[in-house]
Amino acid sequence: MSDNINSADFPKSDEPNNSQGLILQRGGEELMLEKALYRFTIRLNKSFSRDQLSKMPWGVWRRSIPQAKLELYTVDPDQLEARMSQLRTDPNVDFVSHVYKLDNNPGTFVYLSDQITIQFATWVDNNKINTIANTFNLVQEQPVLGIPNTFVFLVSKQATQNPIKITNQLQTLPEVLAAEPNILIQQEPHYRPKDSLYPQQWYLNHASSSNQLITGSHISVEQAWDTTRGVRSVVVAVVDDSFDLHHPDFQGIGKIVAPRDLKDNDFLPLPGEKETSHGTACAGIALAEENGAGIVGVAPGCAMMPIRTTGFLDDRSIEDVFDWAVEKGASVISCSWGASAVYFPLSIRQKAAISRAATNGRKGKGCVIVFAAGNANRPINGTVNEQNWPKNIVQGNTNWLSGFAVHPDVITISASTSLNKKAAYSNWGDNVSVCAPSNNAPPGMWFQETGFVYTQPAIVSSLFGLGMLTTDQIGAAGYDAGNFTNNFGGTSSATPIVAGVAALVLSANPNLTAQQVKRILQDTADKIVDNNPDPQLGVRGGTYNSNGHSQWFGYGKVNAAKAVRLAQQMSVVAQITNKQTQVKNTQVVSIPDDDRQGIKSAIAINEAVKINDIQVTVNITHDFLGDLEVYLIAPTNQRILLQSRTLGRRTQLQNTYTVRSHPALKQLLSLPAQGRWQLQVIDYAAQDIGKLNNWELLIGYGN
């Protein structure tokens, strides 16, 4: 029988009773629940057939929930409490529970099992644990591996309260760091647009693999869309050559905001009659509207500010671009272009124009500015001995510099492929922030003298990877006939992906500064690795240094889901924390092998404040991280285990431990922050060695 219930089943609707709201402890957060009016579940202590379950006088049997051995029944709302009380005395029934709904999410039903997870403080011994368990009629079932002093308990039939009420009471005990009921929510696929060409947009989300496509080469945008698909108040300025504003995927109320044509000095940045429109393709990747047809952009709900450039990079042109974006309220500025020059430092005015936007935009929070690294397979800032270029346009030891990409206020984007490898053309260097998916193709660049030329030496091996499907000019104009092109690419297409993710981040938390958005994108990126040498120059740059940075991929491939999740968490923390102090210890310390004393690195906090929030960021390289435990030691000598020996063969640890991700840190809340804090790292096994590269302590406090 179906779990779906028709409104005619009962005289009253299944609207929850707001007066019966409860709090669900979940992942360090408190979620509001409401009781569903005519649903309840039971667990039986012997087997019954479907036919027997349907004939029981307990109500209307709806379905089994085998994961928790539950049976779902419905009754008239007026009979619910009496029927549940009756069943609690039935010898065939071990467990009876209400069914709940998540507040503001009425389509999601929450089913309770009889399990509770409790994380005790490290100083709580077995006798005290048993006393607490007996008080609440809990039976210890098993430990939780990898988390110290944490156990799963069963709620016995003798318990007088349900798991939600028990965990809320447990949460108030000083011995308990976290207590959660084990809940069941029916699995649902992540949000998936119905736009007809969306299945071809592998770079957004896919579950396929082939010789041209590897699992995990996308940006996990569907999970981000579960939180937000973007809001119109977040405006992405796409700065490019032109835009086909008549394209169906750019239509929608409030979609186009403050268009500007700096080339023709008007407000219709449309392409010329015989002009291919690079900007149309870039804008579609970031922002194409979700309308049931065509493609969908990374941030389909956000607004688009199309700015057509003059085609030149003089001071006035750059000032006009960024000043217009700031004046008209851009949140993100996406720039898939650079200079048609090998070496192009920015002028004072150009630097200042970008800095103004990055600091004064968004009413002082700063515009998020995203720039393409370039497609020549050359360093953003470095020297290459060049040979055999057409007409010797570039020859000998040549200094390369992209002034836009090295500006400290921008986010510089390189490109990875559908196989999670470096795109052959992608520029690289210390200034790359993150990478994003794109196509694969030979490297080249455009010069005024020669037009487009391939950089040398020519690549003789095959290049694998899928192209990027995006919007194109309507009809026969543009890259391909029709309204879309499936062969777009370059760092030009990687850049609007990141711009779209930045827009989702700001949709989830509009209070973030531009620098915070940059940090979020870098901290949540996926560490893809390419151990192969570059097919053109033979160099290697697809691994990460002690700071977690790769020459080819920056801090990794952008992950929309993780970025939006972190932005949302920071929003919650900001509600209770008005100020913060942040101190970093950058002294590199070798970790002694198989030494139970380990090493300690100190940070001094001078502010005489009480802790409202605490975050610890740790950067360690080690041959076998599974040998290590990492502790934070407070000025009171209280010792918190941050990282247990669960990392196995991993060699790079770059992680931030928060109150949400690591409830043990709750022990430090409301304590004085002032004093000497220490990070202790202990190696418990022989042979493998490593070092603590740096660590950072952030403490939030109120007024």
C-alpha positions in Angstrom: 0.0 0.0 0.0 1.3 3.5 -0.8 2.6 5.9 1.8 0.7 8.7 -0.1 -2.5 9.7 1.8 -5.5 11.3 0.1 -7.2 14.2 1.8 -10.5 12.2 1.8 -9.0 9.7 4.2 -9.7 11.9 7.2 -12.0 14.8 7.8 -9.1 17.0 8.8 -6.0 17.9 6.8 -2.5 16.7 7.7 -1.3 20.1 8.7 1.0 20.0 11.6 0.1 21.4 15.0 2.4 24.3 15.5 2.0 24.2 19.3 3.7 20.8 19.4 6.9 21.9 17.8 10.1 20.1 18.9 13.8 20.5 18.5 15.8 17.9 16.6 19.5 17.8 17.4 21.3 17.3 14.1 25.0 17.8 13.2 25.5 20.4 15.8 22.4 22.3 14.7 18.9 22.5 16.1 16.1 21.9 13.6 12.5 22.6 14.4 10.0 19.7 14.0 6.3 19.5 14.0 4.1 16.4 14.6 2.1 15.0 11.7 -1.4 14.7 12.9 -2.5 11.2 11.9 0.7 9.2 11.3 2.6 7.0 13.7 5.1 4.2 13.5 5.6 1.0 15.6 8.2 -1.7 15.8 7.0 -5.2 16.4 8.9 -7.9 18.2 7.7 -10.7 15.9 7.0 -11.0 12.2 3.6 -10.3 10.6 2.7 -10.6 6.9 1.5 -7.7 4.9 -2.0 -9.1 5.1 -1.8 -9.5 8.8 -0.5 -5.9 9.2 -3.4 -4.6 7.1 -6.0 -6.4 9.3 -4.7 -5.2 12.6 -7.1 -2.9 14.5 -4.4 -0.3 15.1 -5.3 1.9 12.1 -4.7 1.8 8.4 -1.4 0.2 7.6 0.5 2.1 5.0 4.0 0.6 4.5 7.0 -0.9 6.1 10.2 1.0 6.7 12.7 -1.9 6.7 15.8 0.1 7.6 14.5 0.6 11.1 12.0 -2.3 11.2 9.1 0.2 11.5 5.5 -0.1 10.3 3.7 3.1 9.4 0.0 3.4 10.3 -2.5 6.2 10.1 -5.6 7.0 12.2 -8.1 9.8 12.7 -6.3 12.7 14.3 -8.7 12.5 17.3 -7.6 9.0 18.0 -3.9 9.4 17.5 -2.7 9.8 21.1 -5.1 7.2 22.5 -4.1 4.6 19.9 -0.4 5.2 20.5 -0.9 4.9 24.3 -2.8 1.6 23.8 0.0 0.2 21.6 2.7 1.0 24.2 1.1 -1.6 26.4 0.7 -4.2 23.6 3.1 -7.2 24.2 3.7 -7.4 20.5 5.0 -3.9 20.2 8.5 -2.7 21.3 8.4 0.9 20.1 5.8 3.5 19.2 6.5 7.0 17.9 4.9 10.0 16.3 5.9 10.9 12.7 7.3 14.4 12.3 7.7 17.1 9.7 10.6 19.5 9.3 9.5 23.1 9.9 9.1 25.0 6.6 9.5 21.7 4.7 6.1 20.1 4.9 6.8 17.5 2.2 9.5 15.8 4.2 8.4 13.2 6.9 10.9 12.3 9.7 10.6 8.9 11.1 12.3 8.0 14.5 14.2 4.8 15.1 15.0 3.6 18.6 18.6 4.6 18.3 20.4 7.5 20.0 24.0 8.6 19.5 25.7 10.3 22.4 29.1 11.9 22.4 30.4 12.2 26.0 33.2 14.6 27.1 36.6 12.9 27.3 36.6 13.0 31.1 33.4 11.0 31.5 34.1 7.5 32.6 32.2 4.2 32.1 30.5 4.4 35.4 29.0 7.8 34.7 28.0 6.7 31.2 26.1 3.8 32.6 24.4 5.9 35.2 23.2 8.4 32.5 22.1 5.5 30.3 20.1 3.8 33.1 18.5 7.1 34.1 17.0 7.4 30.6 16.4 3.7 30.1 19.0 3.4 27.3 20.9 0.3 26.4 24.4 0.7 25.0 24.6 -1.0 21.6 28.0 -0.1 20.0 30.8 2.6 19.9 31.1 5.0 17.1 34.4 4.4 15.4 36.7 7.3 15.0 35.0 9.5 17.6 36.2 9.1 21.2 33.8 8.4 24.0 30.8 8.2 21.6 28.2 5.4 21.6 25.0 4.3 20.0 22.3 3.5 22.5 18.9 1.8 22.1 15.8 3.3 23.7 14.3 0.5 25.7 10.6 -0.2 26.0 10.8 1.1 29.6 11.7 4.6 28.4 8.9 7.1 29.2 9.9 9.6 26.5 10.7 9.4 22.8 14.2 9.7 21.4 13.8 13.4 20.5 12.8 14.4 24.0 15.5 12.3 25.5 18.3 13.8 23.3 17.1 17.3 24.1 17.4 16.5 27.8 20.8 14.8 27.3 22.0 17.9 25.5 21.7 19.9 28.7 24.0 17.7 30.7 27.6 18.9 31.2 28.8 15.3 30.5 27.3 15.3 27.0 28.9 17.1 24.0 26.2 16.0 21.5 23.2 13.8 21.5 21.2 12.9 18.4 18.3 10.6 17.6 18.7 8.4 14.5 16.1 9.6 12.1 15.0 8.4 8.7 14.1 10.7 5.8 13.1 9.1 2.5 15.9 9.5 0.0 15.3 12.0 -2.8 17.6 12.8 -5.8 19.3 16.2 -5.6 17.4 18.9 -7.4 17.6 18.3 -11.1 16.2 20.9 -13.6 13.8 19.8 -16.3 15.5 21.9 -19.0 15.8 19.6 -22.0 19.6 19.9 -22.6 20.6 19.7 -18.9 21.6 16.0 -19.1 24.3 17.0 -21.5 25.8 19.5 -19.1 28.2 17.1 -17.6 30.2 19.8 -15.9 27.4 20.7 -13.5 26.5 17.2 -12.3 26.8 13.7 -13.7 27.0 10.1 -12.5 28.5 8.6 -15.7 32.0 7.5 -16.7 33.5 6.6 -20.1 36.8 7.1 -21.9 35.9 10.8 -22.1 34.3 11.3 -18.7 35.3 10.3 -15.2 33.2 10.2 -12.0 33.6 13.4 -10.0 34.7 15.7 -12.7 31.7 18.0 -12.2 31.1 20.7 -9.6 28.3 19.0 -7.5 25.9 21.7 -8.2 22.7 19.7 -7.6 23.5 19.4 -3.9 24.0 23.2 -3.9 20.7 23.7 -5.6 19.0 21.8 -2.7 19.9 25.0 -0.7 19.6 27.7 -3.4 19.4 28.1 -7.1 20.3 31.7 -6.7 18.3 34.9 -6.0 17.7 37.9 -8.2 19.2 40.2 -5.6 22.6 38.7 -6.4 23.7 40.2 -9.7 26.5 38.7 -11.9 28.1 41.2 -14.3 29.4 39.2 -17.3 32.0 41.4 -19.0 32.6 40.3 -22.6 32.4 41.1 -26.3 28.6 40.9 -26.8 25.4 39.2 -25.7 22.4 37.9 -27.6 19.8 39.2 -25.1 17.0 37.7 -27.2 18.1 34.2 -26.3 15.3 32.2 -24.6 17.6 31.2 -21.7 18.1 34.9 -20.8 14.4 35.7 -20.4 12.6 36.1 -17.1 11.3 38.8 -14.9 14.3 40.7 -13.5 16.8 38.5 -15.3 18.6 41.3 -17.2 19.8 44.2 -15.0 21.6 47.4 -16.2 22.9 46.2 -19.6 25.7 48.4 -21.0 27.5 48.6 -24.3 30.7 50.5 -23.9 31.7 49.8 -27.5 28.7 51.6 -29.1 28.1 53.7 -26.0 24.5 52.6 -25.5 22.5 50.1 -23.5 22.0 47.2 -25.9 25.2 45.1 -25.8 24.1 43.0 -28.8 26.5 41.2 -31.2 27.2 42.7 -34.7 25.8 41.1 -37.8 28.8 38.8 -38.5 30.1 38.6 -35.0 30.4 35.4 -32.9 29.3 36.1 -29.4 31.8 34.9 -26.8 29.8 36.7 -24.1 26.6 34.8 -24.9 28.4 31.5 -24.3 30.0 32.6 -21.1 26.7 34.1 -19.7 24.8 30.9 -20.4 27.2 28.8 -18.3 26.9 31.0 -15.3 23.3 32.2 -15.5 21.0 30.5 -18.1 17.5 30.6 -16.8 15.7 27.5 -15.6 12.7 27.4 -17.9 12.1 23.8 -18.9 14.0 24.1 -22.2 17.5 24.5 -23.4 20.3 24.6 -20.8 20.5 25.8 -17.2 23.3 27.9 -15.7 25.2 27.4 -12.4 23.1 30.1 -10.8 19.9 30.2 -12.8 18.0 32.3 -10.2 20.5 35.1 -10.2 20.3 38.3 -12.3 22.6 39.1 -15.2 24.3 42.4 -15.9 25.8 42.1 -19.5 28.6 44.6 -20.1 30.1 44.8 -23.6 33.7 46.0 -23.6 35.2 48.5 -26.0 37.5 45.7 -27.1 40.6 47.5 -25.7 42.3 47.4 -22.4 43.1 51.1 -21.9 42.7 52.7 -18.5 39.4 54.3 -19.2 37.9 51.2 -20.7 38.8 49.2 -17.6 37.6 51.9 -15.2 34.3 52.1 -17.1 33.7 48.4 -16.8 34.3 48.1 -13.1 32.8 51.5 -12.2 29.6 50.6 -14.0 29.4 47.2 -12.3 29.8 48.7 -8.9 27.4 51.6 -9.5 24.7 49.3 -10.7 24.9 46.8 -7.9 26.9 43.9 -9.3 27.7 41.2 -6.7 30.1 39.1 -8.9 32.1 40.3 -12.0 33.0 37.6 -14.4 35.9 38.3 -16.9 36.8 35.6 -19.4 39.4 37.6 -21.2 42.9 39.1 -20.9 45.4 41.1 -22.9 46.5 39.9 -26.3 50.1 40.3 -25.1 52.7 38.0 -23.6 53.6 40.5 -20.8 50.9 42.8 -19.6 51.3 44.5 -16.2 48.3 46.6 -15.1 48.6 50.4 -14.9 48.0 52.2 -11.6 44.5 53.2 -12.7 43.6 49.7 -13.8 44.8 48.3 -10.5 42.9 50.9 -8.6 39.7 50.3 -10.6 39.8 46.6 -9.7 40.6 47.3 -6.1 37.8 49.8 -5.8 35.3 47.2 -7.0 36.7 44.6 -4.7 36.5 46.8 -1.7 33.8 49.4 -2.3 31.3 47.2 -4.2 28.3 45.7 -2.5 28.1 48.6 -0.1 31.6 47.9 1.3 31.6 44.1 1.3 33.3 44.1 -2.1 32.5 42.6 -5.5 33.7 39.1 -6.1 35.9 39.4 -9.2 36.7 36.3 -11.3 39.3 36.2 -14.1 40.4 33.6 -16.6 44.0 32.4 -16.3 44.4 32.2 -20.1 44.8 29.5 -22.7 48.4 29.6 -23.8 49.7 26.9 -21.4 52.1 29.4 -20.0 52.8 30.7 -16.5 50.7 33.6 -15.3 53.9 35.1 -14.1 57.1 33.4 -15.2 59.7 32.7 -17.9 59.7 30.1 -20.7 62.4 29.6 -23.4 60.2 29.9 -26.5 61.1 28.4 -29.9 59.5 27.8 -33.3 56.6 30.1 -33.1 55.0 31.3 -36.4 57.0 34.3 -37.7 59.1 34.0 -34.5 56.6 36.3 -32.9 57.8 34.9 -29.6 61.4 33.6 -29.2 64.0 32.9 -26.6 63.7 33.4 -22.8 60.3 35.1 -22.6 58.7 36.7 -19.6 55.0 36.0 -19.3 52.7 38.1 -17.2 48.9 38.5 -17.0 48.4 41.6 -14.9 44.7 40.9 -14.3 45.3 37.3 -13.1 48.0 38.3 -10.6 45.9 41.2 -9.1 45.5 40.3 -5.4 41.8 41.1 -5.3 40.8 38.7 -8.1 40.0 35.0 -8.1 42.0 33.5 -11.0 40.6 30.4 -12.7 42.4 27.6 -14.5 40.7 24.7 -16.3 40.4 20.9 -15.7 38.9 18.4 -18.1 36.0 15.9 -17.9 38.7 13.4 -16.9 39.8 15.5 -13.9 43.2 16.3 -15.7 44.8 19.6 -16.6 43.3 21.1 -19.8 46.3 21.2 -22.2 45.9 25.0 -22.8 45.3 26.1 -19.2 47.7 28.8 -17.9 49.2 28.1 -14.5 51.1 29.4 -11.5 51.1 30.6 -7.9 48.2 33.0 -8.5 45.7 30.4 -9.6 42.9 30.3 -7.0 40.8 27.3 -8.1 40.1 25.4 -11.3 36.8 24.5 -12.9 35.7 22.0 -15.6 36.1 22.9 -19.3 37.1 21.2 -22.6 40.5 20.0 -23.7 42.3 21.5 -26.7 45.8 22.6 -27.9 47.0 25.8 -26.3 47.1 29.1 -28.3 46.5 32.8 -28.1 45.4 35.7 -30.2 47.8 38.5 -31.4 46.9 41.6 -33.3 49.7 40.8 -35.8 49.0 37.2 -36.6 45.5 36.5 -35.3 45.1 33.2 -33.4 48.2 31.0 -33.2 49.0 27.8 -31.4 51.7 28.0 -28.9 54.8 25.8 -29.5 56.0 23.1 -29.5 53.0 21.5 -31.1 51.3 18.8 -29.1 51.5 15.4 -30.9 49.6 13.2 -28.5 45.8 12.9 -28.4 43.8 15.2 -26.1 40.8 13.7 -24.4 37.9 15.5 -22.8 34.3 16.6 -23.5 33.3 20.1 -24.7 31.1 22.5 -22.9 27.4 22.9 -23.9 26.2 26.4 -23.5 24.1 29.2 -25.1 24.9 30.5 -28.6 23.4 33.2 -30.7 20.0 32.4 -32.0 19.8 30.8 -35.4 22.6 30.5 -37.9 24.9 33.2 -36.3 27.4 32.3 -33.7 29.7 29.3 -33.2 27.1 26.7 -34.4 23.8 26.6 -36.2 21.0 26.6 -33.7 20.6 28.3 -30.3 23.4 26.3 -28.5 27.0 25.2 -29.0 28.5 22.0 -27.5 32.1 22.8 -28.2 32.8 25.9 -26.1 35.8 25.8 -23.7 39.0 27.3 -22.5 39.5 29.0 -19.2 36.7 31.2 -20.7 34.1 28.6 -19.8 35.8 27.6 -16.5 35.5 31.2 -15.3 31.7 31.7 -15.4 31.3 28.4 -13.6 33.2 29.8 -10.7 31.3 33.1 -11.0 28.1 31.1 -10.8 29.2 29.3 -7.7 30.2 32.6 -6.1 26.7 33.8 -6.9 25.2 30.8 -5.2 27.5 31.3 -2.2 26.2 34.9 -1.9 22.6 33.8 -2.4 23.1 31.5 0.6 24.9 34.2 2.7 24.7 37.7 1.4 26.7 39.1 4.3 30.0 37.6 3.2 32.8 39.9 2.0 34.5 39.3 -1.3 37.6 37.9 0.5 35.5 35.5 2.5 33.9 34.2 -0.7 37.4 33.7 -2.2 38.5 31.8 1.0 35.3 29.7 0.9 35.9 28.7 -2.7 39.5 27.8 -2.0 38.9 25.9 1.3 36.1 23.8 -0.1 37.7 22.9 -3.5 38.3 19.2 -4.4 41.9 18.2 -4.6 42.1 16.6 -8.0 45.5 15.3 -9.0 47.3 15.0 -12.3 50.6 13.2 -12.0 51.3 13.2 -15.8 53.7 15.6 -17.3 52.4 18.5 -19.5 52.1 17.2 -23.1 53.6 20.4 -24.5 56.3 21.5 -22.1 56.9 18.3 -20.1 56.6 20.1 -16.8 54.6 18.8 -13.8 52.3 20.8 -11.6 49.3 18.6 -10.8 50.1 17.9 -7.2 49.8 20.1 -4.1 52.5 21.8 -1.9 52.5 22.0 1.9 50.0 24.8 1.8 47.6 22.8 -0.3 48.2 24.7 -3.5 48.8 23.3 -7.0 50.4 25.2 -9.8 47.9 23.8 -12.2 44.7 23.6 -10.1 45.2 26.2 -7.4 43.5 25.0 -4.3 41.5 22.4 -6.3 38.4 22.1 -8.4 35.5 24.2 -7.3 32.8 22.4 -5.4 29.5 24.2 -5.4 27.8 22.0 -2.8 30.6 22.3 -0.2 31.0 26.1 -0.9 27.3 26.8 -0.4 27.2 24.6 2.7 30.1 26.5 4.3 28.6 29.8 3.4 25.4 28.8 5.1 27.2 27.6 8.2 29.1 30.9 8.4 25.7 32.7 8.3 24.5 30.9 11.4 27.7 31.6 13.3 27.5 35.3 12.4 24.1 35.5 14.0 25.6 34.9 17.5 29.1 36.3 16.9 29.7 40.0 16.3 33.5 40.1 16.4 36.4 37.7 16.0 40.1 37.4 16.5 42.2 35.3 14.2 45.9 34.3 14.7 48.1 32.0 12.6 51.3 30.3 13.5 53.3 29.7 10.3 56.4 28.1 11.9 57.0 24.7 10.3 57.6 22.0 12.9 58.8 18.5 12.2 56.7 15.7 13.8 58.9 13.2 15.6 58.3 9.6 14.4 56.6 7.2 16.9 56.8 9.7 19.8 54.0 9.8 22.3 55.0 13.3 23.4 54.6 14.7 19.9 55.1 18.4 19.2 53.3 21.5 20.4 52.9 24.8 18.5 51.6 27.8 20.4 49.3 30.8 19.6 48.7 33.6 22.1 45.3 35.3 22.3 45.4 38.7 24.0 41.7 39.6 24.0 40.0 39.2 27.4 36.8 37.9 25.9 34.5 34.8 26.2 34.3 32.4 23.4 31.1 32.4 21.3 32.6 30.4 18.4 35.9 28.7 17.7 37.5 27.3 14.5 40.9 25.6 14.1 42.5 25.3 10.7 45.4 22.7 10.5 47.8 22.1 7.6 49.9 19.0 7.9 51.9 16.9 5.4 52.8 13.4 6.5 53.7 10.1 4.7 50.8 8.3 6.5 48.3 10.6 8.2 46.6 7.6 9.8 49.5 7.5 12.3 48.5 10.9 13.8 46.3 12.4 16.4 45.8 16.1 16.6 44.7 17.9 19.8 43.9 21.5 20.7 45.0 22.5 24.2 43.2 25.5 25.7 44.8 28.0 28.2 43.0 26.1 30.9 44.9 22.9 29.8 41.7 21.4 28.6 42.6 19.0 25.7 40.3 18.5 22.7 40.9 15.7 20.2 40.5 17.3 16.8 41.7 14.5 14.5 41.8 10.8 15.4 43.7 8.2 13.5 41.2 7.8 10.7 43.0 9.4 7.7 44.7 6.2 6.5 47.1 6.7 3.6 46.3 10.3 3.0 49.4 12.5 3.0 47.9 16.1 3.1 45.7 17.4 5.8 44.2 20.9 5.2 41.1 21.1 7.3 39.1 23.5 9.4 37.5 22.1 12.6 34.4 24.0 13.7 31.8 23.6 16.5 29.4 22.2 13.9 31.8 19.7 12.3 33.4 18.8 15.6 31.1 19.0 18.6 33.9 18.4 21.1 34.8 22.1 20.6 31.5 23.0 22.4 33.4 22.4 25.7 35.3 25.6 25.1 32.3 27.8 24.5 31.7 30.6 27.1 35.2 30.0 28.5 37.8 32.9 28.5 39.8 33.1 25.3 42.8 34.9 26.6 46.0 33.0 27.1 48.3 30.4 25.4 46.7 28.0 23.0 48.6 25.0 21.7 48.2 22.5 18.9 49.6 19.1 19.7 50.4 16.5 17.0 51.4 13.0 18.1 52.7 10.2 15.8 51.7 6.8 17.2 53.5 4.5 14.7 57.0 4.0 13.3 58.5 4.6 9.8 56.4 7.5 8.4 57.4 11.1 9.0 55.9 14.6 8.3 55.6 18.1 9.5 53.1 20.7 10.8 53.2 23.5 8.2 50.9 25.9 9.9 47.8 26.3 12.0 45.3 29.0 12.6 42.9 29.8 15.5 39.8 31.9 15.0 37.7 32.9 18.0 34.4 34.6 17.7 33.0 36.7 20.6 30.1 39.1 21.2 30.2 42.7 22.1 
